[in-house]
């Protein structure tokens, strides 16, 4: 973007719209995940563990952008519900590594399907090209935000 955007009233600011979208998506995700017994943060944790099993609580907290205490509570709930299991690290037995259980994989697959359907509904007003451009714009925006203060 070459020209800076002019300041807009708070109710029409882009940041306000993004927050409204975030809240609407979270509410809808809670609805579609509830039948599977999973909350949006738990779904995110299961998705992370699917990509990279064997994370410690501290590693999961960093990837999930939550405090170690919040990650420990979530891991305890996921373990209680038999969605994950924890095993001692072979090198440092004090570290417990989290892995998806078969039940966890099954639940995650159902959640992925439900969230995929939600995303389709969310993007129904866009063409395929517009949806792709929207995704790319969001990714570039995240990259720009990550650079703030690091230049």
N, C-alpha and C positions, 0 to 999 in steps of 0.2 A: 504494500500500500504506500503510495508516494505522498499523498496528501494526508495530514493528520485529520482525524474526525473531529468535528466541532462538538463541544460539550452538549450533551442532551439532558433534558430533565431526568431526574432519577427514575421515574416510572418507565421511561423509554430507553434507558441505557442498555447497551448490549450485555453488560454484566448482570443487570436485573433480569433480562430475558434468559440468560444462561442459568441463573439460579432458579427461575420458574421451571425451566425444562428439567433441571436436575431434580427438583422436588416432584414434578409430575412423573418422571421416569422411575424414581425411587418408589413412589406410591404404587405405580403399576407393577413394578418388579415384586414388591411385597405381595401383591394380589396373585401374581402368577406363580410365585415360589411357595406361597403358604401351603398349597395342597401337598407339596413335597416335603414339608416340615423344615424348610430352609429359609433363612433370612438373606437379604442382599449381601451383607458382609460375609456370611457363611458361604454363600454361593461364590463370592470373589475368592475366598480362601481355598475352597475346593478346586476352583479353576486354576489357581496358582499352583496348587499341589499336583494337579493333572499335568501341567507343563513341566514342573520341576519337583518331583517327589523327593522326600528325604530331607526337607528343610527343618531346621530347628525352629523353636518358637521365636527366637530373636530374628532370624532370617525372614520368617513369614511376616513378622511385624513390620520390618523394613520394606518389604515388597508390597505390603497391604496398606502402608501409610497409617498404621495405628501404633499405639504405645505397646511395649512388651506386656504390660499387665492386661490390656484388652485382648491381645493375641493369645495369652495364656488362658483367659476365660473362654474365648471362642474355641480354642483347641480342646479344652476340657468338655465343652458341650458337643463338639463334633465327635470326640472320642466316646462320650457317653452314649451318643446315638449310633455308634458303630459305623460312622462314615469315614473315620480315619483310625489308624492305629499308630502308636508310637513305639519305636524300637531304639535301644541304646546305640549310639555311634560306636562302630567297631574300634576306633582309636581312643576316643574319650567317652567312657561309659556314662559320664555324668550328663552328657548331651543326649537328649531324646529327639529323634528325627521322626517327622510325621509322614505317613504314607496313606494314600487312599485305600480303603478296603474295597472288596468287590461290591458291597452294598453302596459304598460311597460313589464308586464309578457308575453304578446303575442310577442312583439318585441324580448325580451330576448330568448324566445323559438326558434324563427327563427334564431337568432344569434348563439345560442348554436348548432343548427343543422349545420349551415354553418361552424362554427369553428370545429365541430366534423368531418365534411367531409375533411376540410383542414388537420386536424391531421392525418386522415387516409391516405391521399395523402402523407403527410410528412414522414410517417412511412412505406410506401408501400415497401421500399427496405429491411425491416426487417421482420424476422419471428415473430410470436406472442410471443415466448419466448424472443427473442432479444428485442422486444419493451417493454416488462415487465422489463427486466433487465436494459434497458436504463432508464426507469422511476425511478427504484429503485436506480440506480447510481446517477441520478440527485438529488433525494431526499437526499441521503447520502452526496452528495457534498454540498448541501444547509445547511445541518446540520453542516458539518465541517466548512463551512464559518461562520456560526453564532457563532461558538465557538471561533473563532480567537479573541484573546484579552480578553477573559473572563476567561481564565485558571489561 
